[in-house]
Amino acid sequence: MSTCIFPGRFQPFHTGHLMVVQGMIKSCGKVVIAICYGDAREDDLFSAEEVREMISAALLAEDIVDANIVDVSDCEDDAEWVDKILEAAGNPEEVKMWTGDDDMKQIFETAGLAIQNISPVPGFNGTEIRKMIESKDSTWREKVPAGALDVVYGKFFKE
């Protein structure tokens, strides 16, 4: 079976992301979650370390131990970025990239990689969840899985 790679910023890691990982576990030989980071973007709320902590805690809460989490820094050249992702994943021979982002699809297709299209999960949008967190709208808690919830809460809502 192939190595399946799920790249993203995961700002924050939400239940839609967790659902994708659960699907990957069922159909992939090896699962790699690639945290993509670089110069902080204006809408980033979390560092790569905090994202790793969120993902690790969410997977642990779901008893998912078969996923590898890697960090991949951004770069200007798309081909170089793809090479970094593949290297972080251990340079697997058979790869399928899991993404719902049209720009990423184009980059991975140009590199000759297989794509598994991810359909958006209604109600789980990172931009909207970030807005909820920033505005202290408590409904964000319904969108973030256990474990990851603790990381977000600890960063933004501790007294």
N, C-alpha and C positions, 0 to 999 in steps of 0.2 A: 504494500500500500504506500501511497505517497505521503510526503511530509506536507502538511498544510500550514500555511503561514497567514496569520491575521495581523496585518500592520495597522497602526492607528495612534492617535494622540491620546485617546481615552480620557477626555477632559469633561466630566469624570467617567470612570468605568461605571456603566449603568447596566440595568437589567437586560436591555436589548443586546449589549455586548456579551453578557453572560449566556444568553440564549444561543448566540452564535457559537461560542466556545462549546456549549453542551452539544450542539449539532456536529461540530468538528470532531469531538471525542468519539461520536458514533460512527463516523465515516472515514476517518483518517488514521494512518498508521502512526504518525507522530504529529503532535500539535505544538506550534510555536506561536506565541503572542509577541509581536515586535512593537515595543514602545518607541515611537518615532518622536524625537525631540530635537531641539536646536535652539536658535535664538528665541527667547521667550516671545510668544505672540501676545498681542494685546488682550486676546480673550482667553488665554491660558490662566487657569486658576491654580494649577498644580504643577510641581516639578516632576521630573522623570522619576525621582525617588519616591515621591508621594503616589504617583500613578502605579509604580511597582508594588508599593505597599497595599494600595486599594485592590489591585488585581490578585495579589497573593492571598489577601484576607478573604476576598469573595470566593476564590477557588477553594480555599481551605474550608470555608463554611459550607460549601457544597460537596465536600469530600472529593474534589477533583485534584488528583495528584499526577495525572498523565500529561500535563501541559508544561512546556518550557517557556519562560519569560525572558526575553532578551531586550537590550537597549540598542537603538540604532540612531546615530546622530544624522541630522539633515545635512545635505550638501547641495551645491548648485547644479551638479550634473546628474541627470536622472539615471543614466547607466551606472554611474559610480554608486548612487544611492541603492539601486537594486543589488549591486554586488555586495554592498555592506550588509543588507538584509540577509542575503543568501549566506554570506560568511558567518554572520551571527547565528544563523540557524544550523551551522555545521556543514555548509555546502552540500546539501542533499542532492541525490541524482534525480529523483522524481518529485516535482514541486507543484503545488496548486496554491495560488494566492487567493485568499478570501477577502473580498472587498465589495462595498456598495458605492464607492467613490469613483465617479467617471474618470477623473484625472488619473487616479491610481490605476484603474483598468487599462487606460491607454499606455501608461508607462510600462506596466507589466506585459501587456500584449506586444509592445515594441521590443521588449527583451525576450520574447518568445516563450513566455511562461503561461501555463494554464490558469484560467480564472474560474473561481466559483463565485458567482454573483450573489451578494447578500441583499435581500430586500429589506427596506427599513421596517422596523417593528413599530407599528402605530403607537404613539404616545411616548416613545423613547428617542429623544433627540438631544444630543449633547448641548447644543446651543441653548435650547429652551431650559434644560436642566440647570445649566450655569446661570441663566437669568433668574431662575427660581431661587437658587442658592444665594446669589448676590442680593436679591430683594427680600431675603428672609421668608420667602413663601414656603411654608412647611410641607407642601405637597411634594417637594423634591424627594423627601424620604421614601415615598412610594415608588420612586423610579430608580433607586440605587440599591443594589443587593446588600445583604448582611455582610459585615466585614468591611466592605468599601464604605458603607454608611458610617461606620465608626471613624474612619479616616477623615471623611468630609466633616462630620460633626466636630471632631477634635480640632480641626483647623479653623473652622468658621464659627462654631457655636459654643466653645468652652468659655466659661466665665472666669 
